[in-house]
Amino acid sequence: MSSPVRSVERTSAYGRALAAHSTDVETLLRSAHERGVDAVLVRTALVDLGPFVDPLVAELPEPEGGELVVALVATVLDLTVGARWRPGRPERRVVEEILVTLPAWCAHQPAATVRTLVAAAPAVQRGANLDLWAHLLGRAPEATTVEQVRDAVLVAAWRAGLARYRIAALDAAARLPGTLARAVLALEPDADVPAVLAAHRADRWSWPGLREEPGVVLRAGGSRVLGGPWFERPLAVAGGPTGWAVRADGAAWALVVDVHGHALVPLGNVPPALDERAPVGCSLPVPWQDDVTGLVPDGARAGTVLVSRAHSYAVDVVRLGDAGARALAERAVTV
Amino acid sequence: MTGPTAHGRGLGQVSVAPTRTPAPRSPQQQPQLPPEQQPELSPQLGVEDLFGEPRSPEVEGRLDEKLRQAYFWMVNHAIISPHYDVEFHDPSRPRTVFRLGDSKAEVELPTDQSYSSFALLPLLTFAVRGRCLLVGGPGRGKTASAILMGVLAGYPVREVRRAMQHGHPQLTVQDMFGTPLPRDLVAAERLEDIDVAWRSWLGRRVKIVDEYNRIPTRTQSALLTVLADGYVEVFDQVYETRAAAWYLTANDDAGGGTYQVVDALRDRIDVVVKALSFNSRFLDDLVLRAERGLRPEENVPAAIVFDADEHARLHRQVVAVPLPQPVRRRLEFFAAQLELLEPAARQLEYRTKDTARLAGVDPHDIALQDTGRDKLADIGAQTLNGLSVRALQSLILYAKAMAYFRGDAQVTLDDLRAVLPFVLHDKVQPDLESPAFDDPERGPLRTDRVSWLRDLFDTACRQYDAEGLDTDDPVGQVLAELAVGLDDLPEQEVRRRLAHIEGLLAGWQDATKLHGHVYEDALALKYAHQRYSGYLRWLGWGGR
């Protein structure tokens, strides 16, 4: 919620930093003005910033304190110009809620921390769990270089559910110092990061401490009426870049999925050839009773299947028990 | 002229009476913002605005009043220019017009405070730190007016005279801008080792170049760099000049002189002002000056001198004057009429006069092929070119300065109309063979560029009113929706807007001729369609 403060306190840490860097701030204000933003909105945004930035700046020496304020002013002005400095927007949550949990990051890389987090937040909100992302970052020690800031933010985003960033995140995690990597990957303090990463790279369902019980692992999709991607009920089919695809509404989607999250990516106007053979009979450890319309095994790991059914707008990823996996293998289903 | 003072009396004084009480205006002339949108802040914020309570423009000092005081001091004491060619009218009062002679020359008595362009435009140039060309025969006061501007900036008159650059055929780049130090010329092994003694005038807030059309072409090119980009280069050394008001003078409006003026240099000039002829009824003022040895520039009152900080604030305040949407729309409509040349190309984007000019073809010849157009009603048929971005920027800036000078809270149509002919004077070329000039009554417009440009704008405004575009502007609504941004816009809404755009274009297919504004609206719709289509693709590829 916005603070009722009507102006910046001149003697506050924020006020002093604004005055000390007035040349830079004036340039930013001029630029915002030239882009046509209303002066009242600009003033309100920068005044509202005070209570959130003040405790951070008060702890920082120069030049980092000034650098943080200038970076925040630039960011808030950009957001205001683009009508994105609104309550509830992920960028604003970064500035008002998340940055304050990262004083050590701000002490080392103030500008990079602000810019990277604000740039990443909308994508995280759309495809992952923003609260988990913020939690992972908050438990991480400082990122001391710009590269570490970017890598840590990326890895935390993937760990919070952005499955489409998996390969890039695995590469980035390998570059991070062990403590930082363990924190943003939510691993135990004594976890062997390279080993965890290598195991996961080989098997996207592998992760330390994961309980591999049979059952529905995740559910994806849904009716367009309720915010999902499809009007029709989907059909699970084999093919596409990930091996798992879905057909609905005359189009095709690839299901990008791993142990941390998933995404449905449209395959464009000319989807690749997909295997739409009828599903083989198979006993599924699922809580529903329905006719299976599509069943696609995971080409890389036996015992996990993508399932579509006659009366659902969602598709399920189901982990079979050992018996089910064996039965499936015996039927020699190939994709 | 105003007030009881005559030339020579009270030279060093400025009246304390306010120079302008805004006259009542019709709602159309001065659109009012609803109370919740009334600006409580100067639109251009500074860091100081963040501390303490919001600061209103009033706190910054009434520099507009000071500017008006300067104007009235100039026309009452310094420049004998008893003309009121920049006319304003109070809509609540009846017009009084008399017609004289065989040509029925109109003598219209202004019903609101009106001004002399020869004093006003240089002063507005001072406020916006623009570039003003003063043209007219010798002895009309062009140079004197420019010198006064230097004195208004706080420079001693002797320094202003010394700093003035006089154009002559032998003027070199080094004469004008700076000379390399002889010691360095002998000793230096590399160009960058040569120090340049820069001319002091380059750092001034008011720069004067007298008779610029007598400057050799090469030196003109260097002058262009200073005017356009704010720096000058001699012997690999670069001097960055600060923001300044420029005054150039020329005896010949048509670009003649010892040297042809470089086109790009003419294009950089924001306004062109003519020194009007001397009215012999005011000879007694000349006599008085001669008898007393009065030199106005040596007696400029301190109350109208702007120091560097005030000059910068003045510029800031002028830039901050809002240009409301209804006025902007009329300017857009006017500009849209000038560029279109339908038969010049096949693809929509290239159907412009620029296409013809770049192909080396006279736009007039191509316009002759366009038989379906009313060449008398279409103002685009009277010009050989359209408006450049630079011309539009100058127009907006001077319109703001005019509004600021008149004490208006925002730019009105009258402000825009007042400055338009002076800004576009050298920027819009008339097609003198156009049938629009064949009417004997319009014949004088071939030579009277100011009246012609004003007539063009008035005609465009009448057409704008006839089309009811103030109330019915579907394309404006499309662009306004787009300007709000695409963030969080659901797919269904994007598809609805795309269908709306296509519906508008389909509706025009058979019902509308391709007039200038329709042409630009069609391009704008194409732009909006692309933005929405791109966003739709992005949504499909993971924006969800």
Interface residues (C-beta under 8 A of the other chain):
Chain A: R6 S7 V8 R10 G15 L18 A19 S22 V25 E26 L29 R30 H33 D38 A39 V40 V42 R43 L46 V47 G82 A83 R84 R126 G127 R164 P229 A263 L264 V265 P266
Chain B: P39 E40 L41 S42 P43 Q44 L45 G46 V47 D49 L50 F51 G52 E53 P54 A320 V484 G485 D487 G540 W541 G542 G543 R544
